[in-house]
Amino acid sequence: MARLPHDRIASLVRSSSSLAIGALLPISALLLVAFPLANGNASETMLGELYNRSAQYHGPERNPVILIPGILGSTLKDQDSDEIVWGGFTRRYANPSTAAGARLFALPTQMGTPLSRLRDRVVATGALSQLHVSILGVPVEMHAYREILLSLGIVGGYADETLGRNGEINYGTNHFTCFQFPYDWRRDLTENAALLHQFILEKRKFVQAELAKRYGAKNVDVHFDLIAHSMGGLVARYYLEYGADPLPDDGSLPPMTWAGARYVNRAIFISPPNAGAMKAIVQLVGGVRFAFFLPKYQPAVLGTLPAVYEMLPHPGHRAVVDAKTGAPVDLFDPKMWEKFQWGLADPRSDSELRKLLPNVSDPAERRAIALDHLGKCLRRAKQFCRAMDAPARPPDGTSMYLMAGDAIQTPDVAAVNPDGSLRITQTAFGDGTVLRSSALLDERTSGHWSPDLRSPIAWEQVSFFFKEHLALTQDVAFTDNLLFILLEKPRR
């Protein structure tokens, strides 16, 4: 049986974009942020020489790029109080250990109300290229997606709109080729796919206007290349296959129209949890502390977020088993959650529920509301899982690429003890967060092994790297392969 590694800094380096709510950079890793590795400039120079001519071309035939971050990868702010819900910890922010902070971070719950109508005043204000925190009163910046954006801009010629307009990088007026898509990563991922559609239509008009102004090319049929990390890969893939269509309320699946592919030429998926990730269930059950200097986010608070349930390990991968019998546990069955007293089904969570439901005085009523919300989230997650497991071959003109890690022992199987606690019993190769088999959506894990990969996703190309979940995006080999796909690989 493989053992989980404990001696790698990468296991702790879970900046603002890590999947299933990881930890932030520890102090021991801050030097890597403040002082990049010595060969970074040399590698950048080498890549610049390789792609210099292609990077300088900005004609109408070149696709603009949209970066879609993972969970925690967008800043969230409450419109009423102007408090930061996620994305900065140097000023006033939604502290989940307080009643007001817990309510801001959690999504509303109400008996019988559909998830789509359970809304608050929190909005995504931007993709999180950097995270601002305060350690012992000292302000520190932690870079999340800033490195990949800089590589795209400095080496690849993709001038990011947000960095340019904020003045972080002086691109002049040339920032019309790269965009960051911010979204509320707490909410149902299909809702965010619909928002991605609106975002693409908006940026498409913007790019068309720029091409007409700069090159005299009017009404160009603009297509985008997507770069989607982690949870962002699930948003992007649902959008490609189903467009802006929501999951039907009756539990059925929408038709796979490939409506999103109409506007996408290439979709590059970076460590997507296509078959889910163990961290989703572990943290829904036990909560999480993002860093030693931050309070713990309790299971009842995380349990209000539909998107986390949508990253639960898929049933065919037998990720969670009963410790006594070895039988697989159906993570989408609310009865299992009540049996093991997980998350919102844990009677001990009433102290947190009092924070979330201050106007409900009866503990029995609070529990009923919590179980109702749990059931809604699990049903939606199961439906989402079925939609994403459907065989999917993109139409001509759209290609899907996978870039993932496969050299780090990653949680693969957990056993549930009689008291409901989880114990990792088996690991397999991945990036420390997402298994190789999950990124591939490898169906051979169900027991029907074959020498050739069996996946419902028709990958155009797959590349593996010996890197951790987020560190992968900062690897020079990753950047080299990414730029080749974007700049030089012949298009269909």
Secondary structure, 3 states (H helix, E strand, C coil): CCCCCCCCHHHCCCCCCCCCCCCCCCHHHHHHHHCCCCCHHHHHHHHHHHHHHHHHCCCCCCCCEEEECCCCCEEEEECCCCCEEECECCCCECCCCCHHHHHHHCCCCCCCCCHHHCCCCEEEEEECCEEEEEECCEEEEEECCHHHHHHHHHHCCCCEHHHHHCCCCCCCCCCCCEEECCCCCCCCHHHHHHHHHHHHHHHHHHHHHHHHHHHCCCCCCCCEEEEEECHHHHHHHHHHHHCCCCCCCCCCCCCCCCHHHHHEEEEEEECCCCCCCHHHHHHHHHCEECCCCCCEECHHHHCCCHHHHCCCCCHHHCCEEECCCCCECCCCCHHHHHHHCCHHHCHHHHHHHHHHCCCCCCHHHHHHHHHHHHHHHHHHHHHHHHHHHCCECCCCCCEEEEEEECCEEEEEEEEECCCCCEEEEEEEEEECCCEHHHHHCCHHHHCCCCCCCCCCECCCEEEEECCCCCHHHHCHHHHHHHHHHHHHCCCC
